[in-house]
Amino acid sequence: MERNSRGHRLIWSATNPVIKRARSLRDKKYRRQEGVFLAEGLRILTEARDAGFLPQQIFYAEGQALHPLAEEVIAACAASGGEIIATSRDVLAKLSGKDNPQALVGIFAEHALPLDAIKASDAPLWLVAQAMRDPGNLGTLLRSGDAVAAGGVILIDDCVDPFSVESVRASMGAIFTQKIAVCRWDEFAIWRSRQAAQLVAMTLSDDSVDYRAASYATPVLLMVGNEARGLPDAYADAADICVKLPMLGRADSLNAAVSASILAYPIRWQIFG
């Protein structure tokens, strides 16, 4: 096994089994089989370390000067028993899927929680997404959850994979700071019945109230629906209150993740003053 002057394993070939395995994690099928996912970029890997998550493997480009933070992340990974692999920029680009690859690519264990492992009372606010399909929207929702110190994001029904390369990239590291649970509606309904929490649904129905007129009671479960269809009627009917944002222009709706992000702040303000 070839090693560089730092004692790190050297792999130059894109056909090496280690590289092929890492590349395969861009596919949901292989992520699910192994329970691991790819994360790229110094900022995201630093956020992961600071949140207590260290990769099983780190890849970096041999011969390229590394930022001091990158050196810290590599050292922390090695100290935890992770493997450090030096490779070429071309191979790193194949791992990241970008012509101009990030300095670091890591392989992490997936950390989604079973819904029963979450207690609504552990945080004043939780974000709930139903059938959200766009990884950019999910990344935005995770970042917004981090910004308002939400407990995490609960994904209901056929949501996009939170551990896809695109979702992780869009989260800008919030994939590691927010708790994540994935479930079906019937599971969520049973779990919610056991929580002393207010379910707030965002809808455009005529009987929805202006978000400014609503009274919020912590902990709040703020639920948004699919980007194109919104929430199913049965889901909205199950909520304690349905709210909407006033549309003052020509558009009749806002992006689902943006809507939740806007509403998350006044909920926090009303709860905490």
C-alpha positions in Angstrom: 0.0 0.0 0.0 1.6 3.3 -1.2 1.8 6.1 1.3 2.9 9.7 1.1 5.4 11.5 3.4 2.7 12.2 5.9 1.8 8.5 6.2 -1.5 8.9 4.5 -2.7 6.3 2.0 -2.1 7.3 -1.7 -4.6 6.3 -4.3 -4.2 7.6 -7.9 -6.6 5.5 -9.9 -10.3 6.2 -10.2 -10.9 2.5 -10.7 -9.5 1.6 -7.3 -12.2 -0.2 -5.2 -11.9 2.5 -2.5 -12.6 5.3 -5.0 -15.3 3.3 -6.8 -17.1 2.6 -3.5 -16.9 6.3 -2.5 -18.3 7.4 -5.9 -21.1 4.9 -5.6 -22.4 6.8 -2.6 -23.7 9.4 -5.0 -26.5 6.8 -5.6 -29.2 6.5 -3.0 -29.3 2.7 -3.4 -25.7 2.4 -2.2 -26.0 5.0 0.5 -29.0 3.0 1.9 -27.1 -0.3 1.7 -24.1 1.0 3.6 -25.7 3.7 5.8 -23.1 6.3 4.9 -23.0 9.4 2.7 -20.7 11.9 1.1 -20.1 15.4 2.3 -17.7 17.8 0.6 -16.0 21.1 1.4 -14.0 22.6 4.3 -16.9 24.5 5.7 -19.3 21.5 5.9 -16.6 19.2 7.3 -15.7 21.8 9.9 -19.3 22.2 10.9 -19.6 18.4 11.2 -16.5 18.3 13.5 -17.8 21.1 15.6 -21.2 19.3 15.9 -19.4 16.1 17.0 -19.5 14.2 13.7 -16.2 12.9 12.2 -15.9 11.1 8.9 -14.9 7.5 8.5 -12.7 8.5 5.5 -11.4 11.8 4.2 -10.0 12.4 0.7 -7.8 15.3 -0.2 -5.6 16.3 -3.2 -2.0 15.3 -2.8 0.4 18.2 -3.3 -2.2 20.9 -2.7 -1.7 23.3 0.2 -4.4 22.8 2.8 -6.0 25.4 5.0 -5.2 25.1 8.7 -8.8 24.2 9.4 -8.5 21.4 6.9 -5.5 20.1 8.7 -7.4 20.2 12.0 -10.3 18.2 10.5 -7.9 15.7 9.1 -6.1 15.3 12.4 -9.4 14.9 14.3 -10.5 12.2 11.8 -7.2 10.3 12.1 -7.4 10.6 15.9 -10.9 9.0 15.9 -9.7 6.1 13.8 -10.7 7.4 10.4 -8.7 6.8 7.3 -7.0 9.7 5.4 -6.6 9.2 1.7 -4.5 11.4 -0.6 -5.4 11.4 -4.3 -5.3 13.5 -7.4 -7.5 16.5 -8.2 -9.0 14.6 -11.1 -10.1 11.7 -8.8 -11.3 14.2 -6.2 -13.4 15.9 -8.9 -15.0 12.5 -9.7 -15.9 12.1 -6.1 -17.4 15.6 -5.7 -19.0 15.6 -9.2 -17.6 19.0 -9.8 -14.8 20.1 -12.2 -13.4 22.4 -9.4 -13.5 20.1 -6.4 -13.6 21.1 -2.8 -10.5 20.7 -0.7 -11.9 17.8 1.3 -14.5 15.0 0.7 -15.6 12.9 3.6 -17.7 9.8 4.1 -20.0 9.9 7.2 -22.4 7.6 8.8 -26.0 8.5 8.3 -27.5 9.9 11.5 -31.3 10.0 10.9 -33.2 9.2 14.1 -36.3 7.1 14.6 -39.2 9.5 15.3 -39.7 8.0 18.7 -36.2 9.1 19.7 -37.3 12.7 19.4 -39.2 14.6 22.1 -41.0 17.7 21.0 -40.3 19.3 24.4 -36.6 19.2 23.7 -36.8 22.4 21.6 -39.3 25.3 21.2 -39.7 24.7 17.4 -39.4 21.8 15.0 -39.8 22.0 11.2 -41.9 19.4 9.5 -41.8 18.8 5.7 -44.3 16.7 3.8 -43.3 15.2 0.5 -40.6 17.9 -0.1 -38.9 16.9 -3.3 -36.2 19.5 -4.0 -32.8 19.0 -2.4 -32.2 22.8 -2.5 -35.4 23.4 -0.6 -34.5 20.8 2.0 -31.1 22.3 2.4 -32.7 25.7 2.9 -35.1 24.3 5.5 -32.2 22.7 7.4 -30.2 26.0 7.3 -33.3 27.9 8.6 -33.7 25.4 11.3 -30.2 26.0 12.4 -30.6 29.7 12.2 -33.6 29.8 14.6 -32.2 27.1 16.9 -35.0 24.6 16.0 -34.6 21.1 17.3 -34.5 19.6 13.8 -36.5 18.6 10.7 -39.0 15.8 10.5 -39.6 14.5 7.0 -42.9 12.9 6.2 -43.8 10.7 3.3 -41.8 10.7 0.1 -39.3 13.5 0.8 -36.0 13.9 -1.0 -33.1 12.0 0.6 -31.6 14.3 3.2 -28.2 12.6 2.7 -28.0 13.0 -1.1 -24.9 15.0 -2.2 -27.2 17.8 -3.4 -29.1 18.0 -0.1 -26.0 17.9 2.0 -24.3 20.6 -0.1 -27.4 22.8 0.1 -27.5 22.5 3.9 -24.1 24.2 4.2 -23.4 22.0 7.3 -26.8 22.2 8.9 -27.3 18.5 8.1 -25.0 18.0 11.1 -26.5 20.6 13.5 -30.2 19.6 13.1 -31.8 16.4 14.2 -33.4 14.5 11.3 -36.3 12.0 11.4 -37.9 10.3 8.4 -41.4 8.8 8.7 -44.8 8.2 7.2 -47.8 10.3 8.1 -49.5 7.6 10.2 -46.3 7.3 12.2 -46.1 11.1 12.7 -49.8 11.2 13.7 -49.3 8.6 16.4 -46.1 10.3 17.6 -47.7 13.7 17.7 -50.6 12.4 19.7 -48.1 11.6 22.5 -46.5 15.1 22.4 -47.7 18.2 24.1 -47.0 20.2 21.0 -48.9 22.6 18.7 -49.1 21.5 15.1 -49.1 24.6 12.8 -49.8 24.0 9.2 -48.9 26.4 6.4 -51.7 26.4 3.8 -53.4 28.8 1.3 -57.0 27.7 2.2 -59.6 30.4 2.9 -60.0 29.4 6.5 -56.2 29.8 7.2 -55.4 32.8 9.5 -52.8 35.5 8.9 -49.6 34.3 10.6 -49.6 37.6 12.6 -53.0 36.9 14.1 -52.1 33.3 15.3 -51.2 32.4 18.8 -48.3 30.0 19.1 -47.6 27.8 22.1 -44.2 26.1 22.5 -43.2 23.6 21.3 -44.4 24.3 17.8 -44.4 21.7 15.0 -44.3 24.0 11.9 -45.5 21.9 8.9 -45.1 22.7 5.2 -46.2 20.6 2.2 -45.0 19.6 -1.2 -43.7 22.4 -3.4 -46.3 21.9 -6.1 -49.3 20.5 -4.3 -49.0 21.9 -0.7 -50.4 19.9 2.2 -53.1 17.2 1.7 -56.4 18.4 3.2 -56.4 15.6 5.7 -53.0 16.7 7.0 -54.1 20.3 7.3 -57.3 19.3 9.0 -55.2 17.5 11.7 -53.4 20.7 12.6 -54.2 22.8 15.6 -54.1 25.9 13.5 -53.6 26.7 9.8 -51.7 29.9 8.9 -50.8 31.7 5.7 -48.5 34.6 4.7 -50.1 37.5 2.9 -49.3 37.7 -0.8 -49.0 41.3 -1.8 -47.7 41.0 -5.3 -48.9 39.0 -8.4 -47.6 35.6 -7.3 -50.1 33.4 -5.5 -47.6 31.5 -3.3 -44.1 31.4 -2.0 -41.5 28.6 -2.2 -42.2 26.0 0.5 -38.9 26.3 2.3 -38.8 30.1 2.1 -42.3 30.2 3.6 -41.3 28.1 6.5 -38.1 30.1 7.0 -40.1 33.4 7.1 -42.6 32.1 9.6 -40.0 30.5 11.9 -38.8 33.8 13.1 -42.0 35.4 14.3 -42.9 32.1 16.0 -39.6 32.4 17.9 -40.3 36.1 18.7 -43.8 35.4 19.9 -42.7 32.5 22.1 -39.6 34.3 23.6 -40.6 37.9 23.3 
